[in-house]
Amino acid sequence: MKKFLGLGLFLWLAALVGCASLPFGYTQIREITAAPASFEGKEIKIRGKVKSLTKIPLLELSMFTIDDGTGEILVIPAGTVPAEQEVVTISGRVESLAIIGGRSIGLHIKETGRLPGQ
């Protein structure tokens, strides 16, 4: 019985730690911009305030900049663009148009999900 209880507790804790909606586990934008090559293609979670919006309806293109207090980064949304000054938590994949000599050109996050509880 104790083995099952211990196993159940372990599985519950593992599920809790892996939950994307928990209020920890955010990557600071400063870390991404300082070493973009090490984050390239990786799924991250950030939280910050929406600073600027860009919408180009003819090209069906929209994007926004998010600031977490450590820096700013461009986000390509998966759906709707949040309101300016709104605090959002997103998960996404770090992408660059090119990385030359460790420097990123066109560094951005392609949103894969917006997390609840804002």
N, C-alpha and C positions, 0 to 999 in steps of 0.2 A: 504494500500500500504506500509506503514511504517513497519507493522508487517512482510510482505513478505521480505522486504529489510533486516530487522534485522535478520530474520530466515536464509535468504540466506547468509548473512555475517557470522553468527554463524556456519553454515554448512561448509562454505569455510574454516574458521579458524580451525575447528575441523579436516577437511581433511588435512590441511597443517601441523598441529601438529602431526598427526598420520603418516605422510609420512616417510618411512624408509630411503629414500635417502637424507634427509636433513642433513646438516653438523653439527648436534648437537645430543645429546642424546646417546653419546658413553659411554660405561661402561669402567672404567679404570681397567686394568688387576690387579693392586694392590688391588682393592676392591674384585675381584673374589678370588685371592689367599689368602687374609686375612680372608675371611669368606666363604669358598667353600660350606658349607652346606646350607647357605641362598640363594645361586645361583643355587643349584642343580636342573636340569630339566627346568630352566628358559631360555627363549629366550633373547639374548642380542645382542648388536651391538658393535664391536670394530674396531679400525683403528690403524694400525701400520706397521712397516717394517718387511719383511720376513727375518729371521736370518739364519735359517738352514733348509735344505730339507732332507727328507729321502724317498727313493723309493725302494720297494722290489717287483720287477716285478713278481717273481714266486708266490708270495702270493697276488698279485694285491693290495698291501698295499702302501699307500703314506701318508705322513704327513709333516707338517712344523711348525716351531716355529715363533711366531709373537711377536714383542717387540713394545710397545706403549710409551716407555720412563718411565713408572712406574713399568714395570715388563715384564716377558715373559710367554707365555702359549703355549701349544701344540695345534695344530688345525688339525682335520681330515677333509680333503676337500671333498666337495660334487662332485667336478668335477676335473678339471685340477689343478695341483700344480702351484702356481705363481712362478716367477723367484726370485732368491735370491736378496735381497736388494730392491725389489719392495715394494712400499707402497700400501697396500690393505685395503679395508673396507669390513668386513664380518658380516653377521648375523649368529647366531648359537645358539645351545643349550649347556649349561654347563653340563658336565657329569663327573663322577668319577667312578673308578672301585670299590672303597669302601671309606666310611667315618668312621673313627674310632676315637672317642674322639674329634670330631670337626676337625680332620686332614684328608685331602684328600689324597688318594693313586690313582695315575693315573689320575689326574685332566687334563681335556682337553675340547676343544670346538668342537662339531660336527657341521660343517658348513651346514647351510641350504640355504645360498645364498651369492653371492658376489655382492656388491652394485656398481653401475656405478659411473663414474666421478673420476677415479683415476688419 
